[in-house]
Structures are given as C-alpha cells and as structure tokens.
C-alpha cells in the first residue's frame, strides 16, 4: 500500500477532479489521472481505478457529462466535461475547502506562536 | 430533487447493465493501454510496462466492483439476484415447493376468506361519511330487543337535545308496498323523515331529498328510488326525476335517486324510500296513534356515546313520566354506535372465526418453517461455503428470508383461489342476518390484506431457520446433528399440536351444541308439513271483511286438493318469533288481581283455526281445542299454553275461567290448555303464550296468514298446486312456500355455520399438524440412519428402534397436548355465548379431542417410524 501521505484525502478527490475539468476542459479518465498527479507534483498518489466510480457518482448528480470520443490510434475513450451545475458545485466546494484550510492554518499558526 | 435525480440515474443503470459494463471495460482498457504506452515511452520493455501500468492503476476488479455498486441500486440488484436464486432452489426441489405452497395456500386462503366476511362486520367503515359519529339511540323495553322511541317523545326531544348535530327517525324494518302499474310487483318501502339523508350525509345522485312539507301527514306523495330499482325498472333513465309512479294504487312523484352504495341503517331491504310523515304531534293520550320508530343521530364532534347518554338522561326521565308506573323499572336509555347496532351478536362470532382461522394460519406457517429448517439442515454445507467465501451473516439471513417470502407470496397467490372457493362456500351455507355478507368479496382491500398476511407469515416462518447460527465445523464436511435445531423443530411441532387442540376443542363444543339444538324438542311435529305465507296487498284488500273472505276461500279450495290430509291457518308460526304479544300485567282473570309487580314480561299470542293443534301435533293437556261452530257464534273461547296456565293458576284448573287482556274489554272463556312449543327461536325456553280463534271480527287484521298443510305427498308437487290455487283467486298474489322442517332448520343456520367453519378449521389444523409430524419424523429418521444402523448392529431389535422413534414423538405431542389443553381451557370460554346447553369446560370433550389428536400424531409418525425399523444395518453403515 502507498504511504499515508500519498493517500488522497477523503473528499478531496472530487474537488480536484472538478477543478481539473474546469481548468483543462473535456478530458478522459487517463488524462484526469495524469493531470492530478502532475499538478500535485506526484505528492498525491492516486489509485487510478477509484477515479471511475467517483466520476460516475458525479455524473449521476449531473455535475459532469460524458461523451465518447476517439483517440489518435482508433482507441475509444470517454471524455468528461463540467456542466453548469458542476461549476456551481465546484465554487461551493472550493469555498468550503478554503474556509476549512483557513481555520486549520489559523489553528496551526496559533499553536506555533 | 438531487436525490431523485440520482435515483433515476441509478434506476436507469439497472436496465442497461450489460452496455454499461462493456463501456466501462472499454474505458478501463484504454486507460491501461495509455499508461502502458507512457511507460514504454519512458523506456520500459513492453512486458514490464504492462505490469507497471497495472500497479499504478490499482485493482481493476475492485474498481469494477465499486463502479457496479455505484451504477445501479445494489439493494435491488441483490434482491433480484436472491429471487433468482430462490426460484432456482424451488424449481430444483419441486416436491418441497409444492407442499410448502399448498400448505400456505390453505392457511392464507382460509384467512383471506374469513377476513373478507368479517371485515365488513368488524373493520370496514359504513357507507356514510364520518360514520364513527353515527349512533343509534332510544329506549330499551322488554318487548323489543333493540332501542326504539315513541313518535311524541322523538318530536319532543328533537329541539331540546344537545349531544347531536342532527337526529332522524326511521320506520323499523321495511314495509311491503305494491307497484301498481304495468308489470305490478311487490316492493320494500323504507320510511324515513326529511332529516334522514342530511343526518347520514347521503346525497341523492339525482334530484333531491324530501322537503319538510312532504314529510307531514297527508302531505304530497313523493318517493326516492334506490339505485338498484332505478336501474332495473327505468334503465337508469337520467330524466326520471319529476315523473310519477303508481304505488299502492296512488300516483307518487319521483323526487330523486339514491346512490348505489346506499343502505338503510336498519339494513332493511329498500327499493323505495318514502317520507315517514309522522307529524309534529306530541299527543300521548290513550287514543293517540303513537308511532314506534328507530332513531339515529350524528354526534357533535368530540362527544362519545356514553357522554351522549348522560346528556339525554334529563329528557329520558321526562319521557318516563308518560310510561305507566309499573313499567318504569324495565325501561332504560341506550345509545350505541351504529356499527354496534348493525353487527349485534355477529361481532363475537366474527372474532372467534378470525381467531380460529389465524390458528390454522399459525399451524400452516409452523409447518413451512419446519420444512425450511429441514431444508436448511440439508443445505448446511452450501451455506457454510457461502459464509467462507465472504457472505456476511446478514447477507445469508437476507437470502433465506427472500426464499421464504417468495414461498409465502406464491402461497398467497394460490391462496387467492382457495379463498375464492371458500368464500363461495361460506356465502352459500351462511345463515340470514350476517350483516353485509352478500357484499363480501375479494376486492383490493382484501387483496392488500392477503399480501400483508403473506409477507408477514413469510418473514415469521423464514426467520426461524434464518437466525439459526451454523457451526463453523460444518466446513469440515461432516454431517452434524445440531441439537438446538432439533429443539427448534420440536418446539414448532409442539406449537402445532397445541394450536390444533384448541381448534379441535372449540369445534367439538360447537358441534355438540349444534347436535343438541338439532334434537331440541319443539313441542310439535314438523314432518310432512308445508307452510304457505301470504301477505295481502293493502291497496286491494283494505277491509278486514275482504281479507277474511280471501283466506276463507283459499282454505276451502286447498282443503279440496288431493294429498292434503289436513290444514290450518294462523297469523304467525312457531318456532320463529314475531308473534303479537302483550304484557303479563295486562292480563286479567275474573275475580283475581295482580300477578306481577312490573310488566311481568311479554306473553305472545296468535290467531289460529281450530285444526291448528291437530295439524301441528301440539298436545292437548286439558279441556278442548276450538270448535268450528265457535267461529260463527259470538262465543269468545281462548286456549292457554301450559307454561302460561302454570304462571296464572299454579296447580289450579284454568278451564272455564274468564280471561281478558290488553285494551280489549271482552271477557273470554278458557276452554283448553295445550303443550308448550318453542315460539322464540330454538335456544330459548318456549315462552308462555295463548291462542285466539281465527274468526271474522270488525276490527280484525287478516292481511298476513300462514296456511299450514299436512301432506304425505311430495312437497314440490303440493307447492305447485298451492300456487295455482292462490293464483286462481288472485293472480298477482305472491306466496312463499316452505316446508316446516326447512323453517326450523333455518333457525339453526347460524350455529350450523359456526360449527361447520370451526370444524373445517380444526380439521385443517389437525391435518397440517399431522403432515408436520410426518415430515419431522421422516427427516429425523433419515438423519439418524447411521445411528440406527449402529444400534441394530449392536443388537437393538426393530421394536426397540420403533419405541425410540415413537417415544420422541410422544414427548412433543404430549407436551403440545398439555399446552393445548391449558389454552383450550381459556379459549373455549369465549364460545360461551354461542353454545346451547353445553358447558364451556367439558372434560369428556376435551379428552376426546386430545385422544383424536394423539391418534393422528401417532399415525403420522408411524409411517416413517416403520421405515426406521426396516433399516438394514449393513446398508446404513455403508451409507456415508
């Protein structure tokens, strides 16, 4: 198993996925996984298989939509993109994350002082 | 909204499983290939690159599993899977499935049929809005078994009462009325005041209610049609209102049509509803015509019947002042819910039948539980393997429950057929007077009940084997005798025996009581007696002389018929009640005063022709019967029944004494005393009565009479001749012909009905219990084959083996019999009101029931036990 540091914190994967789709536009599963790892400078060690159920869950909620496309050498791939609802969700999730982070930072800062 | 969205998406996912799976496969494949390509680009060898890609990706199957859980509805998915599995299991063992389903079908079917009958009596709301606020109120007096009011009291109470929003008065029973136009026919007319429909909140579907003016004496003649009559007579003519109809020879204006589900609160048949027209008179003088009415009220919200009675007490006491002083103690006020009034004594019988059929259902369920436990024992290894492969305990319980519920639902479906047949049987043997029986049917409500019962029983009997913990050693593959499971099965059998015994004891009591009823002495002979009831139409025979002449004519015509050995006429017939009656205190004997302080109860009387006693074979105790010539003179003879003679004269001789009763001023001479007959049903001791001669009198009332014929000829033939004789006098006259024995039998209809049903249920319970014992013993013998083989190899005799098996059965059965006897001791008490001359605690009967049950149990055990006796030790030991 991967080290604890590499585990994606419960609940953050969704936010990261939405943010990635927001930043990069339509992507397939592989693309999302690569992008997440690049962006986190390989700090976040993603279990890539878990990406798909997570994507499905968000699709069922109507936050992302998917469309089949074809890659360069005739491979089929599903492209995911953010919907309008997803964008709203991203904003609210990001806000609550920042609030949380701010609280934690304050807590840690206070303890450090 | 969001959740609904997800649910819809998941539900959709359920139906496109394969496509989604294929898509996911393609997606994952692409992902892995892209990863591999990337790795190759980084300089790995293809083989190595593929492994690295897999490593990076994580578990492919886990990802798919997670995806699948997210895709559909896992619970539903699992259920479908369990169902499929359960169905396959049942198909594999059709014998087991058929026995279980048939058992359940019997239990559930019987329960459903009984429920569909008692539902209308006990639970279903009456066809009036807010029916729980409707009550029947009035006074109780010795001469009527139901509460009633006198017209003037009602008129007096109406503006002064407080507990009710509205009150209404209705004629007791329906009156015969005749449709006198093309295709004349005899109808039933209900009579009610103008407040009736508003009080019950019944809205005519066409037209309107009576107005206040139409409800006054001698008001305009108006009528509301019942739905059934509107349909059969006028083919639902929507413009019927405003037309007129000739009723009893008078033109009557149709003002409206009643709804299809309308019924009178008295449950009397009603083709037409006409105004009661009682008027506003509160005159209670001796000459005033005092209407007797049934009165109903709609309680104000929050008032219950007890409170209402308290609120009416003041008015009741005022009315009591008008009651002759000696009666006052015997008159009381009564307010009860409409349902109580309608259901009356059917309520208890209904609960008892429902309880009994629940007992049958219990036995059926324990039987199936037993079968399932047996199956579970066989499937121990399979379940152990599933547990070892990771199935949780909850998952296994769910699987087992799915199976049992599937069984019970299938049983419920089969039970619908059983209940359909049973209901037809019930309706065909049911006595008159079970409220709403004709409407009893298998409708949606009953369907839901069946479904509920099926599910519930499925869960109950499924839980027994399901919660059973299986020992982990099972995986070792050894057959394993699980003692707690053995104990469970014993308990189930014991329960069955106990429940069956209670049913059997109850059925025994009812049968015995019914048998006594059949052999009750009526005080008369009913064999080869035919009776013809004739009601003269008011509009054609309004004068007593006309009425009398009709019956005289008929009498002489019938006497000439071949095959009629003798005949008599009377205004009422024993043993059913309905005769005219007077208070004992209203009877006077010349030269003596005061027999009784109060009313003394009711004394019935009837008008009979001289041959009445000889035709019915009623014994003449002393004096003589009426003489034909007395009918033509002004003599006033009277005959007493033995009980009345004893009451009035003790041991003295009544013959020749003068007798006067009621408001009649004439003195009559007692000429004879005759034996007592049952004159108020079969279960009561015959009440005292006296007989008056059927002779022409100025103020006589001869509209209704029974012709009593004694004939050695086939009753069918006589019936035809009687009809044609009646028709030759008046072709429109309806006549009801019945054998006397039939009339008597009808009175025993209700006890017979109860006895048949309870016996049927007891027989079902016992048969099911016997099947249960057979199954358990057979299974135990199969399980113990090796043990028995060893015992026999070591020298046990077949008789010894038989004793071993049977002693086991004896333990459970005797245990069940003891429990059942205790239960029966308590339960049969509930039957008390249904029994006739039988004590509820009858040790002989209980012992016979126990013996019968034990015999059945041993018979059921005998067959498999004999198999045990014949086990060949060599074969048995090689068995494993």
Contacts between the chains, C-beta under 8 A, distances in Angstrom:
chain1	res1	chain2	res2	distance
A	28	B	27	7.9
A	28	B	30	7.2
A	28	B	31	7.8
A	29	B	27	6.1
A	29	B	30	7.9
A	29	B	31	5.3
A	30	B	30	6.9
A	30	B	31	4.7
A	30	B	34	4.4
A	30	B	35	6.9
A	33	B	31	7.6
A	47	B	58	4.0
A	48	B	31	6.9
A	48	B	35	7.8
A	48	B	56	6.2
A	48	B	57	4.7
A	48	B	58	6.0
A	49	B	28	7.7
A	49	B	57	5.4
A	49	B	58	4.2
A	49	B	59	6.0
A	49	B	60	6.3
A	49	B	62	6.3
A	49	B	63	3.0
A	49	B	66	7.8
A	50	B	58	6.9
A	50	B	63	6.4
A	50	B	66	6.7
A	52	B	24	6.8
A	52	B	27	6.9
A	52	B	28	7.1
A	52	B	63	5.8
A	52	B	66	7.8
A	52	B	67	5.3
A	53	B	63	7.0
A	53	B	66	4.1
A	53	B	67	4.6
A	53	B	69	7.5
A	53	B	70	4.5
A	56	B	67	6.1
A	56	B	70	5.0
A	56	B	71	6.4
A	57	B	70	5.5
A	59	B	9	7.7
A	60	B	5	7.3
A	60	B	6	4.9
A	60	B	9	4.0
A	60	B	10	6.6
A	60	B	70	7.6
A	61	B	2	6.4
A	61	B	5	6.7
A	61	B	6	6.0
A	62	B	5	5.8
A	71	B	30	7.1
A	71	B	34	7.9
A	75	B	30	5.0
A	75	B	33	6.6
A	75	B	34	7.8
A	76	B	26	5.3
A	76	B	27	7.9
A	76	B	30	6.4
A	77	B	27	7.0
A	77	B	30	4.9
A	78	B	23	7.3
A	78	B	27	5.2
